[in-house]
Each structure stands twice: as structure tokens, then as C-alpha cells.
């Protein structure tokens, strides 16, 4: 039996696949060559998970990989009608990013509550100006997105003494449904967006939703940039509809140097790094190797994306 072909959409540094030596024929593609090489691959590893190349290259006649893996939580950059309709299995990196992102959200919340950006700016100016910070314990948070990341965020915030409500697509024990989102936003001191990007969630945080929030509320997005209408967020901050915000994801990345978001009062901008901790690429490579061994053995594996929904359903509870 010939070795299967693993096609890697390249990015630096490359994945460590030494454990698969002699078991798979590894080939590499860039955005220009991907379409011509897809028909000859059994497996596609989208190591450059920030690329739109898969969605652009997939349409067309002929064979396609039986399995596609992206080392990211979101799959919106990959999905196109042809891939959704195909019998190709799609998996993601569930299990790698949840805790780091939850820690990052907690850090952003504390930074906003204690005005650490203001303290650092005053230090830069050599100005001594004591201020009063906010207590985090005893506040309320609404986490939008009931997947692994949202639930990890909820657990970390609860450890800080925050009362947390989690909202998902459907109502179930411990999870509020979409019909509860507006009243939850109106009561929250913190609103954390950790939802997947789908047709239903695109642009869900708009002027109306920011208008529902308390003037003292802070908004944090670690989901996907297009979940937020950025101009509406800028207006909400400038009009002081909300007290502050932090964005780790953006509609267009990297954020352009001339973007208005850099200078918005009360907004923390970070470069899509909430899940990136020392050694994260190695963990992603190890996860792929583990999944490959299951695929090679013909065994079912975890992290299978429901391509119509655009995320991995939570099998331990009703699907989000």
C-alpha cells in the first residue's frame, strides 16, 4: 500500500512532523500552488491558518483531500459551499487555546478595571496621579459563546468572584439561549465575545447592542473580528455609551497603521495573541500528529467540525 500524501499549506516555522517519517509523503504548497496540488492529497494541514487560500482553491472538479485540519479554533477562513457539501472531514485545534485565552481575558478585564493603560501612560509622562480602581469581585459578566473557549473564560472569571452568564445559540442547562442575549447585555458589567463566526453571528455586536449595555460596561472580543461592527464600537466609546473595550481580533488583520482603532479612548488593541503562549506551535503540531495516528488507524477522532454550523458541536451537552 502506497504512503498517503499529506499536503501542508506552508507557514514559518513549519510543523514538526518527524514522528510521521516513513508513514506519509509530506508535500508543501503556498497560496499559488495549493489549487493544483489539492487533487493529489489525502490530507491537508492548513498550517497557515490565517490564509484564505483553501476557500479560494477548493471549488472545482476532481478529487480533494479526505481530511482537512486547521490548527486554529475558527474555521471561517476555510469554509466554502463546495467544502461544506463534500464528504471531507474537517477538524480544528480545540483543546489547545481555551485556557490561554481565558487567562488573557482575565488579564484584559483586570487591566480595564484597574486602569493599567492609564497608569503606564502616566509613568511614561512621569506624572504621579493616584486614582480609584474598580473591584472585579461581585461584578456580572456575560460571555457570548458557549463553546470550549467561552466556558473556559466563564470558569476563570468565576474564580475572580465574577457572576457569569453564558449565552449560546440554544438554551440548555447552564446556558442561555439567543433570546436571552439582549437582557443579559443590559445587566452585565463585562461582555466577553467568544462566539464562532457564522452567518448568524456576523456583525452581532452593532450600535443597537452597544446601546443596550450599561455606561459602566466593558466589552472584550476574543472571538472573530467580523463579529463586531468596528465603526459602531468606536462610536459607542466616543459617545461613552460604554466605559471601555479590548479587541484582540479585527475585521482586517494585521490592523493598518492608519486605522482609527489605535487612537480610540478607552480601547485596548492587541495583535490577535490571546491564545499564543510559549510553545504553542509545538503543541499544535503534536495535536495534529495525534489526530493523524487516529486517522491512519481508521479510528474516529475528536474535534470534527459540523461544517454547516461552522464549529465543533459540544457532544457532552446539546450542540451550541
Long-range contacts (C-beta under 8 A, 24 or more apart in sequence): 4-42, 4-43, 4-296, 5-40, 5-41, 5-42, 5-43, 6-41, 6-42, 6-43, 6-44, 6-45, 6-292, 7-34, 7-37, 7-38, 7-40, 7-41, 7-43, 7-44, 7-45, 7-65, 8-44, 8-45, 8-47, 9-34, 9-44, 9-45, 9-46, 9-47, 9-48, 9-51, 9-53, 9-54, 10-47, 10-48, 11-47, 11-48, 11-49, 11-50, 11-51, 13-281, 14-47, 15-45, 15-47, 15-71, 15-281, 15-284, 15-285, 15-288, 16-282, 16-285, 16-286, 17-285, 17-288, 17-289, 19-289, 20-289, 20-292, 23-296, 24-292, 24-296, 35-60, 38-64, 38-65, 39-63, 39-64, 41-65, 42-66, 42-67, 43-67, 43-68, 43-69, 43-292, 43-295, 44-68, 44-69, 45-69, 45-71, 45-288, 46-70, 46-71, 46-72, 46-78, 47-71, 49-77, 50-77, 50-253, 51-77, 52-77, 54-78, 54-83, 55-79, 55-80, 55-83, 58-82, 58-83, 64-88, 67-91, 67-295, 69-288, 69-291, 71-96, 71-284, 71-285, 71-287, 71-288, 73-97, 73-149, 73-275, 74-196, 74-197, 74-223, 74-224, 75-196, 75-305, 75-307, 75-310, 75-311, 76-196, 76-197, 76-198, 76-224, 76-310, 79-307, 79-310, 83-307, 84-307, 84-308, 89-304, 90-304, 90-305, 90-307, 91-291, 91-301, 91-302, 91-303, 91-304, 91-305, 92-303, 92-305, 92-312, 93-284, 93-287, 93-303, 94-147, 94-148, 94-302, 94-303, 94-312, 95-148, 95-287, 95-302, 95-303, 96-275, 96-280, 96-283, 96-284, 96-287, 97-149, 97-275, 97-280, 98-148, 98-149, 98-151, 98-152, 99-152, 99-156, 100-274, 100-275, 100-276, 100-277, 100-280, 101-149, 101-152, 101-153, 101-194, 101-222, 101-274, 101-275, 102-149, 102-152, 102-153, 102-155, 102-156, 103-156, 104-222, 104-248, 104-273, 104-274, 104-275, 105-153, 105-156, 105-157, 105-192, 105-194, 105-220, 105-222, 105-274, 106-153, 106-156, 106-157, 106-160, 108-220, 108-246, 108-248, 108-268, 108-270, 109-136, 109-157, 109-160, 109-190, 109-218, 109-220, 110-136, 110-160, 111-246, 111-268, 112-218, 112-243, 112-244, 112-246, 112-268, 113-218, 117-268, 136-160, 136-161, 136-162, 137-161, 137-162, 138-162, 138-163, 139-163, 139-189, 139-190, 140-164, 140-165, 140-187, 140-188, 140-189, 140-190, 141-165, 141-188, 141-189, 141-190, 141-191, 141-192, 142-166, 142-167, 142-181, 142-184, 142-185, 142-187, 142-188, 142-190, 142-191, 142-192, 143-167, 143-192, 143-194, 144-181, 144-191, 144-192, 144-193, 144-194, 144-195, 144-204, 144-223, 145-193, 145-194, 145-195, 145-196, 145-223, 145-320, 146-175, 146-314, 146-320, 147-194, 147-196, 147-311, 147-312, 147-314, 147-320, 148-314, 149-194, 149-222, 149-223, 150-192, 150-194, 150-195, 153-192, 153-194, 153-222, 157-190, 157-192, 162-190, 168-320, 169-200, 169-319, 169-320, 170-318, 170-319, 170-320, 172-317, 172-318, 173-317, 174-317, 175-317, 175-320, 182-209, 182-212, 185-209, 185-212, 185-213, 185-217, 186-212, 186-213, 186-214, 187-214, 188-213, 188-214, 188-217, 189-214, 189-216, 189-217, 189-218, 190-217, 190-218, 190-220, 191-217, 191-218, 191-219, 191-220, 192-220, 192-221, 192-222, 193-219, 193-220, 193-221, 193-222, 193-223, 193-227, 193-228, 194-222, 194-223, 195-223, 195-224, 195-227, 196-223, 196-224, 196-310, 196-311, 197-223, 197-224, 197-226, 197-227, 197-310, 198-309, 198-310, 198-311, 201-227, 202-226, 202-227, 203-227, 203-228, 203-229, 205-229, 205-232, 205-233, 206-232, 207-232, 207-235, 207-236, 210-235, 210-236, 210-241, 210-242, 211-236, 211-241, 213-241, 213-242, 214-242, 215-240, 215-241, 215-242, 215-243, 216-243, 217-242, 217-243, 218-242, 218-243, 218-244, 218-245, 218-246, 219-244, 219-245, 219-246, 220-245, 220-246, 220-247, 220-248, 221-245, 221-246, 221-247, 221-248, 221-249, 222-248, 222-249, 222-274, 223-249, 224-249, 225-249, 225-250, 225-251, 225-252, 225-253, 226-251, 230-261, 233-267, 234-260, 234-261, 234-264, 234-267, 237-264, 237-265, 237-266, 237-267, 238-264, 238-265, 244-268, 246-270, 248-272, 248-273, 248-274
